[in-house]
Amino acid sequence: MAHELMVALGERSYPVMIGAGLIDGCPALAALAAGRQVAVVTNDVVAPLYGPRLERWLRPASAEFIEIVLPDGERHKGWPSLERVFDALLAGRFDRRCLVVALGGGVIGDLAGFAAAVYQRGVEFVQVPTTLLAQVDSSVGGKTAINHPGGKNMIGSFHQPRLVITDVATLATLPPRELSAGLAEMLKHGAIRDPAYLAQLERDCERLMACDAAALGAAIVRSCEIKAEVVAADEREGGVRATLNFGHTFGHAIEAGLGFGTWLHGEAVGAGMVMAADLSRRLGMLDSGSFERLRAAIAAVRLPVAGPVWDPGRYLELMAVDKKAEQGIPKFVLLAGLGQALVRSVPEPELRATLEECVQ
């Protein structure tokens, strides 16, 4: 039986359904698709695994059905892939009542969501995330975007889905590296908002790494609850939602500097969280015990705990285009304690010290 929670946004509220086997049939999605043109956007890795299973029951429910298969990988999250989506929708004469279904990880969810946000000035879409990272983070909240050579997710829009369908059974085909990347975002949720949840993740680390269905299912539900709470309180990141970017200012710099796709997003965030926690400690906000505990938890799920060896100036240059930056000056999500996150600018000497210390 699926667990259902709501992202409470007034008339834009929507359910997040979490369970096993939802790709093989979901009445809520069938109802949304009924009598409409439906375009499933996916990639060449996910399509053979789950595309036919989704199509088997979604095609009969829809007036017209197409599948748009894009190349896999973060490096393809840009204009050429976006144009391929538009080309297919226009070739099929998809109208403003059409429904876009994003089937895949965070790259597909972000790109398909952005296509839906701007096609004919906005059409409805559904998220069907198939990676752990997408299930616990990027599929919930309505952030859609593509990358630019100058920065990650710099071109995008807030566009909420109508429905999120999280089939936890898809994680059985997830490579270990992708599993670890998803655990980065889950650890982030505990670190910024729920120390008890962080402790749960620490206790269940071995079961999570072994893809234990019960442990993963419970953790996915809690992460989605946290994400839904934050989004409901601050849909457009004017306040508390910015704390969800803990580790991301450093992490996005790593992704852009190495070339998108060299490190997975969760890997860059893992190192970025250690760097942000180190900076918090240097500023006298976070005690050493909490820093070491968080660093150990990140290492335990086989994530990097240090960034690439670059001159601090290189990091500063890359972080100047972060979305939280103001007039080129980056701001950081820091910890005043586990579960206590805030956003602020920092003195450059302490920042440089972190950039010199937390590299490998």
Secondary structure, DSSP 8 states (H G I E B T S, - for coil): --EEEEE--GGG-EEEEEESSGGG--HHHHHHHTTSEEEEEEETTHHHHHHHHHHHHHHHHSSEEEEEEE--SGGG-SHHHHHHHHHHHHHTT--TT-EEEEEESHHHHHHHHHHHHHGGG--EEEEEE-SHHIIIIITSS-EEEEEETTEEEEEEEE---SEEEEEGGGGGG--HHHHHHHHHHHHHHHHHH-HHHHHHHHHTHHHHHTT-HHHHHHHHHHHHHHHHHHHHH-TTSSSGGGGGGTTHHHHHHHHHHH-TTSS-HHHHHHHHHHHHHHHHHHTTSS-HHHHHHHHHHHHHTT--SSB----HHHHHHHHTTSTT-BTTB--EEEEEETTEEEEE---HHHHHHHHHHSB-
